[in-house]
Amino acid sequence: MERFNLKSVSCILLLCFSLYTITGCGSSSGQFKALEKYDTLEYADAVTFFATKEELHKATVAALQQKGYIVTLSDAQGGIINGETNSTTTIPEEQYEQSKSKELSAGEVLIGVLAIVLLVGIIAMIVSSSSDDSSDSNTTTETTASVTASTPEVVRSYNYVVTFNTTTLSDTSLSLQISTVRLDIENGTTVHTVQLENKYLNYGLFDAVQEQLNLIPRQ
């Protein structure tokens, strides 16, 4: 049997760790870049705006449409606005929040490296053992056809419903509160409803509202 080459394995380990460092610990992808500025902010579902009720309502509707939401309810008098969007995947804000929660700590990185060392060693021993066995013996493998039951394809989509509520604080200021519900849909049927508390979604929409307010001419 060929002697275990520790130097080769070390090179493989170095390559694996380098790839992990580049892909696993690299910067955020382009679609997440705009969300990084909210990393250090605490969760908030309400923000104060200095505008009239009519101006804030108009800006909120425009912000939702700019973000790709369909406005399904627009009650200027009651201060309520609903917006919906449907996607075959979760929205970028939710994906980014999940990726942040899965970032590896220093201890987890060490465990990952040790796991790679163990895995490479096991693979090397298996390959060596397999090579010896194949050279010394001639075995006949019987192939058994496996029959898998066909299952209907599941078509998944996600429907996000964003609701804004406006509350008057003073003659010149209003509070805009946001709440979001995600409906998980399979083959046209809602199978799960989730109340989201996603700061990246909230701050992104609040900033979009402020941008729209800035476009409104002030008297």
N, C-alpha and C positions, 0 to 999 in steps of 0.2 A: 504494500500500500504506500502511495506517495506521501511523504512527510508533510505534515501541516505547515504551511508557509505563513508564519506570523507577520512577516513584513508585508506580504500582499494583503492580508486581512487588515493591517493597520492603515494601509492606503485606502482600502475600501471604506473603513470607518471614517477616515478623514473626509472622503468624498461625500459620504452620507451626511455627516454633520454639516459640511459646507452647504450642501443642497438644502438642508433643513433651515440653516441660518438665513439663506437667501429667500426661500419661499415661505417659510413659516414665520419669520421675524421681520420680514420686509415691511415697507410702507404700505399704506392702504391703497387699494385700487382706485382708479380715476373716479368711479361713481360714488365712492365713499369720501373722497377728499374734502368735499364741501361740508361734511358732517363732523370733521375732526375738531372744529372750533367749539363744538358743544361738549367735548369730552369732560371738561372740568366743571361744568355747570350742574347744579342740583336739579332734580326733577321739578317741574312746575307745570301746572295745568291752567294757569290764569296769569294774564299780564295786563297792566294798566296802559291805556292809550289816551293821548290827549287829542281829542277830536270830537266832533259832534256825532250824534247817534247815526245820522244819515251818512256821514262821511265814513264812519267805521264799518257800517253795513255794506256800503258800496265797495270799500277796499277789501273786505273779507271775501265777498263773492268773487271779486277779480283775482284774489290770491288763490282761492280754491281752483278756479278755472286755469290759472297759470300753472298750477301743479298737476293738472290733468284730471281733476275731479269734476264730476257732473253734479251740478247744484240741483238737488231734488226738492228742497224746501227753502224758501226765502221770505221770511216774515219780518219786514223792517219794523213794523209797529211793536211786535212782541220781542224783537231782538234775537230771533232764532234762525240759524242757517244750517242746513244739512248738505253734505257733499259726499258722493260715493265714487269709488273706483274699483275696478275688477281686474285681477291679474292671475296668470297661471302660476306665478311665484309670489312669495312674500315681498313686500315693498323694500326698497334699499335701506330705509331707516331701521326696519326690523332686522334685516340681515346684518347690518352693521352692529347693532346692539348685541346680537347673538355672538358675532365674531369677537367683540370686546370681552364678553363674559367668558369666552373660551381661550383667551390668551394664556399661554403657559407661564407659570411662575418659574423662578430660578430652580426651585427644587424639582418641579415637573420636567424641566429641561434636562437636569441631571439624570432623572429616572429614564427619560427617553433615550439618552445616550447609552446608558447601561443596558437598556433593552435592546438597542441596536447591536451592541457588542455581543450580547447573548445570542441574538437571532443569527448574526453572521457566523458565529462559532458553530451553532447547531446545523446551519445550512451547509457549512464546509464539511462537517463530519458526515452528514447524510450523503452529500455528493461523493465523498471519498469512499464511503461504505458501499454505495450503489454501484460505483465503477468497479470495485473488486468483485462484487457478487455477480455482475453481468459478465465479467471475463472468465469466471470459474464455472458458471452453470448456465444451462440453456433451458429456460422455462417457457412454457406455453401459457399465454394469458387467454383466458376465456372471457369474451366480451358479452356482457349482459345488457340487453337493451332496456333502458329505463323508460317507463311510460309515465308521463306527467299529465295530470288532469288539467285540461285547459280551463283557465279562469278568465272571466270577462275583464276587459281592460278598464281600469279606474281612471276617470278623467277628473283631475283635481283643479280647483280654482279658489281664489280668495277674494272676498268682497269686503272692502273697508268702508265703514260708515263713520264720517266725521261730523260731529255736532258742535256748533258754536253757540254760546249763550252770552248775551250782552247785558251787563248790569250798570246802571248809572251810579257813579260815585259822587260827582259834583257837576257843576254847570260846564266844566271844561274837561272832565276826565270820565272814562268808562273802563270797566273791567270786562275783558274778553276771556271766557272760559272755554276750554276744549275738552271733549271726551271722544274716544274712538273705540269702535267695536269691530272686530274681525270675524267674519263668517267663513268657516271652512266648508267648502262645498265639494261633494263627490257625486259625479254623474247627475248634476242638477239638483241634488238634495243637500240641504244644510245639515251637517253632521256634528258641528261643534261651533260654539260661540265664545269668543274670548274678548274680555275687556282689556284693552291695551293701555299701558302706562309707559309710553315711549318718549323720552325727553327729546330725542333727535327729531321725531315727527312733529312734536309740539313746537319746539323752537324754530324749526324750519318753516312751519306755517305762520308762526307769529312774525318772523322776520319778513316773510312774503307779504303779510298784511301791512307791516310798516313801510315796505317799499312802495306798495300801492297807495298808501296814505301820502307819501312824499310826492306822488305824481298828481295829487289833487290840488288844483289852484286854491290858495287860501285868500280870503278876503281881508 
